[in-house]
């Protein structure tokens, strides 16, 4: 599996929270050859199942969300589109930005902004309010009203590319880089004998609250789940105690909402396989789907793994390709012999 190619394929699709169908369709084609069954539930979650063939086998659920942050059209004035956020869009990213309006066919647009020559000194030093931001799609009012229904979703324009030789840059790597690691883990396990039924979940609506993973976990009722999401990659301006080394391997979560034996197992399997990992202390809400999945039904033993990512929630997110690969290797190692080695629940 060529991870860079997979990431370009997944990240080229515009699919913000609640509008994940296009990326779920793309992910289905990649997942289907690796599992026994693929289906979509009522909330649009994409679920693949590989059965181990053992009666009464326990279930392992691996999750990464498919949705991305985005926007939705709320009004049209003089042909310009006004919009609100879907998820945590940083409004500092918007001036001069290229966006894609997800009509059929899609429309490209640029966020309108005043040139610096006419801005006051005070306005040059602050981000515009979202109420003052408009998207220029080059249309007159009547044409815009005909082509762009109110509520149409918008995403950052896709442009995924290699950054140097080891990193890849683009939109929606949060969390499609982690979904790529799930695909790679399934590939690594394809010819291995399992003693658990393996579920691969591409969940929806994480950026607006994690409802997709919560519903999927309740329906699947796994015995164990691992939520895989991104964390803050280190740059010169990030504090070292709140960021992680790019290329330093996946981060394993440690905290009160993470099942302790699962965290220990991840560290042990990493050491045995020679996989470099980092420790991420999560003293409260993990900010991942693990928060919702751990309390589904009667409770699920849950671990959280994180992939270092630079420039989160921007159109230029960056991950290290080796971290994606090593996340997959650790997930595969964790899954092998899990039914035999896991404590009774």
Secondary structure, DSSP 8 states (H G I E B T S, - for coil): --HHHHHHHHHTS--BTT--HHHHHHHHHHHHTTSSEEEE-TT--EEEEE----TT--EEEEEEE--B-EEEEEEEETTEEEEEEES---GGGTTT-EEEE-SSS-EEEEE----GGGS-HHHHTS---GGG--EE-S--HHHHHHHS-TT-EEEE----EEETTTEEEETTHHHHHHHHHHHHHHHHHTTS--SSEEEEEEES-GGGT-HHHHHHHHHH--SEEEEEEEEEB--TTS-GGG-B-TTS--EEEESTTS-HHHHHHHHHHHHHHT---EEEE--S--SSTHHHHTTSTT--EEEEEEEEEESTTSTTEEEEHHHHHHHHHHHHHHHTTHHHHS---
